[in-house]
């Protein structure tokens, strides 16, 4: 499974080059997260593991009076995000590890968000404790993460076609399914200083290919991102 070092290397480069297809694939999730932001009152947003910036940019476009900062550990993904946001004055992107990120004085975020960017922390309890310490008093936290592999056809249907299925490592190790256990996620958040915790499932269709030959495009996409 992908870990922090891979995002800083070739994996990050590949996902930066494929951000258009990735954003389309996760489009319904992005829309759902945007709808959920309406339940918060905020002026300064921190996007954790922002990738190529899709969620940051969407929030910034819809709320021009809001300041949005996206952070990610991948240089190529941050470069892609910066290019996409060059004409939006209220969004910026920083190459930084959210587990150690320090908020600028007098501008602590009052909403922290993430679209599948929180499962790669080496030490999630310490990472979320740091984020709680850097956030403004009463700040909100909202993120998405994968449930178990068996509940994600995005993985199971592709793996089923492989001649040799990949070995499963430590289920708690940093990677896509590190937060699959809802009880574990709840405990991490509670112990790191976050309160009023609510977790809810959200299912959506992942559109990996489209157009005249959607199957070929799907194969090409998965062949690139793994």
N, C-alpha and C positions, 0 to 999 in steps of 0.2 A: 504494500500500500504506500501511497505517496506520503513522504514526510517533509519536514521543513527544508532539509538540504536539497531535496529534489526540486522544490519550488524555487529555490535560489539558482538552480542550474537549468538543465535542458527542459525539464517539465514546465518551468515557468515560461521559457521561450516559446515552447509549443503552444501553451494555452494563450499566450499573448497574441500569437499569430492567428489563433482560432477563435478570438473573442466574439466575432460576429455570430458564428454558429452556436457558440456556447450561450450567448445572450438570448438567442432565439429559443434554444432548448429550455432554458430556465425562465422564459418570459412570463408564463403564468405565475410562477413563484414570485418574481419581482413585483408583478401587479398586486399579488396578495400582500406582500410586505408593505408596499406603498399604502394600501388600504388600511393596514394595521397602524401605520404611523399617525393616522387621524385620531387615534385614541390617546395621543400624547400631546402635551404642550411643550414646545421646544424652540430654541433659537440657534443652538450650536450642536452639530451632529458629528459623531466620530463613527466612521465605517471601518470595522475591524476585518482585516484580511480582504480588502476591497477588490483585489484582483484587477481587472481592466477597467473597473470603475462604474459598472452599469448602475448599481443601486445608488451610489453617491450622486451620479449625474442625474438620475431620475428624480431624486429628492431635491437637488439644487434647481432643476428646471421648474419644478412645480412650486417651489417656495423661494422666490428670489430674495426675500429678506432673511433667509436662513443661511448660516455659514456651515459648510460641509467640509470635513477633512477626511480623506481616505488614507489608510495606512496599510502597507503590505510589505512582506519580506522579500518579494521577488522583483529585482531590478527591471526585467523586461515587462512585467505586468504594470509596474508603476509608470514606466515610460509610455506604455500604451494608454494608460489612464490620463496621464498628463497631456498627451496629444489630443485625446478626445475632449478634454475639458478646457482646452486653451482659450476658448471664447466665452467661458462661463466665469464671471468674476467672483462668484460666491462659493466656488469649490476649489480645493487644492488637494494634492496627493503627495504623501511623504513615504520614502523608503524607511520603514521602521518596523520593529517587532512590537506588536501591541502588548505583549507580555511585559515589556519594559518601557513602554511609551510614557512620556511625561507631558502633561497638558501645559500649554503656555500659561503664564500667570494671567489671572483675571479673565480667562476665556475657556474655562473647563466645560466640556460637553455636557449638555443636559439630556441628550438622547444618544445612546450607543446602539448601533445596528450591525448586522452582518448577514450576508447571504452565503451560507455554507463556508464561512471562513474561520470558525472557532474550534474546529476539531483537530487542529494540528499543533496545539500547544504542547510543549514537552512536559510542562507542569501546570495543568489547567487550574488547579486551586490557587496557585500563586499568581497566575496570569489574571484571573478574574478578580482576585483581591487587589492587584495593582490597578485594574480598570476601575474598580469601585473607589479606590483612593484618589484617582485622577478625575473622576466625574464630579459634576456639581452636586450639591446636596439635593436629594430627591430625584436624581436623574433616573430615566428609564433605560432599560436594556431589552432589546428585541433581536432575536437571531433565529435562523433556520439551520437545521442539521439533519443528516440522514438518520432514519430509523434503521432497523436491522436489514442486512442484505436481502433476506428472504422477502421483505416487504418492498423491495425496490427492483422492479423488472428491468430498470435501466442497467443494473448489474447482472441479475440472474439470467436474463435472456441472452445477453452477449456471452457470458461465461459458458452457458450451455453449448455454444457453438464451437468452443475452443477444443482442440484435440487433447490437450492436457490442462485440466482446471488448475488455476493458481492455488498454491498452498495458503491456508489461512494462518496468520500469525497471532500475536497477542491481541485479543479484542479490545484491550484498553490502551494499546499503543497509539501514538498520534497517527491519524489517518481518517479516511472518510467515515468509518463507522465507530470512531472512538466515543461518540456521544449517543450510540444506539440505545443504551440503557437509560430509560427516563428517570429511574430512581437515582442513578449515579449523577445525572445532570442536575437534578433537583438538589442533591446533597452538596455538590460542588458549588452551586450558586448560593445556597443558604450559608455554607461555611465560609464563603469568601465575602460575605457582607451584603448580598442582594436579598431583598425581601419581596413579599407578595408575588410569589413565583407561580406561574401558570404555564403548563405545557399542553399543546393541542396538536393532533395530527392534521396534516394537510396533504392530500393526494392531488396530483396534476399530471397531465400527459406531457411527456418530454418529446418534443418534436426534433428528432435528430437529423432528419432529412426532409426535403421538400422539392417541389418542382417536377419536371418531366421524368426524372429518374431518381426518386427519393431514396430508393434502396442503395443505389451506388453512392449517393452523397452520404448516407448514413455510414456505410462501410468506410468511406474515405475519412469521415470524421473520427470514428472510433479507432481507425488505424493510426491516426495521428496522436490523439490524446491518450490512447491506451484504455 
